[in-house]
């Protein structure tokens, strides 16, 4: 089965569902679409765009992603891009690879790129126009406007090591605890979600 993972920035895929990607890659083909270059709004050095891309490619190999495409829209600048342009890019890739399942960014946080990508995904995966049978969002911890409420859980106890290994490829993005992008924070969030799932039976 073909699965499409959509990331607003290179590293969203690891932070949001790195271990799940590794698990799914064992029996499925995973295609990653990265919408923005993920660097120009944070770094003055234009070389960081290539650094982030190379990090993403290294990370993808660890997670078992079959193919990655970079759309290179401006980092933190999707509000300046007509929604139709993003929609069309996603529709093109969906038409090309024909995924049955699509994972995308959440719309519960304050990151406008995440929100815009989420909105475009819903348009591009309209059920009457393509092969997509299921659309899921993954959780990216950080500053949120509403709590993320998961309804689907994966046992990633055997794959979590690969999430951490893959995230470490993004050397410029790994922060110190208690930052949400620290290794300890990722471990804590995974533990919390596991506890909640266990309590639900």
C-alpha positions, 0 to 999 in steps of 0.5 A: 500500500502507498502512504503519503506523509505531508510535512509543512517543514523538514522535521515535521514528519519525524517530530509528528510520527517518526516511529509510526513511519518506521513501523508502516514502512515495513509493509508499505511504501512511504512517500514524503512531501515537504511543502516549505524549505523550512529555513529562510525564516529562521536563518540568515544563511541561505545554506541552511536550506540545503542543510535542512534538505540533506538532514531530511534525506538522511532522516528519511533513510533511517525511517524507511521512506521510499521517496521524498519530494521538496516543494520549496515554498517559503518557510513561515510564508505560506500565508503569502502563497495562494491556497490554490497553488498549494492545493494543486501541488498536493493534488498533483502528487496524490494523482501521481502516487495514488496513496490510500492513506494520507498523514498531514500536519495538525491544525490545533497549533499556532503555526500558520504553515501547519494550519495552511498545509492541513487545510490544503490536504483536506481539499486535495484529498476530497473523496470524489477525486482520488484514491485516498481512503483515510486522512489522519493528522499527527501531533507536533508538540509546541505552542497550541491554541487547542489541545491535540486529541488523538483518536488513533494510536500505534504501539511504537515501542519497538520503533521509537529508537528510530524516531530519535535517531532520525531526529538527531539528523536534524542537528540544527533543530535539536534543543535542550530540555525542557524545549518541546524539540528536545529528546527528553520532551519527545520521550515524555510525550510518547510515554504520555500518549502510551499511558493515556491509551493504556488507561482507555483500555 
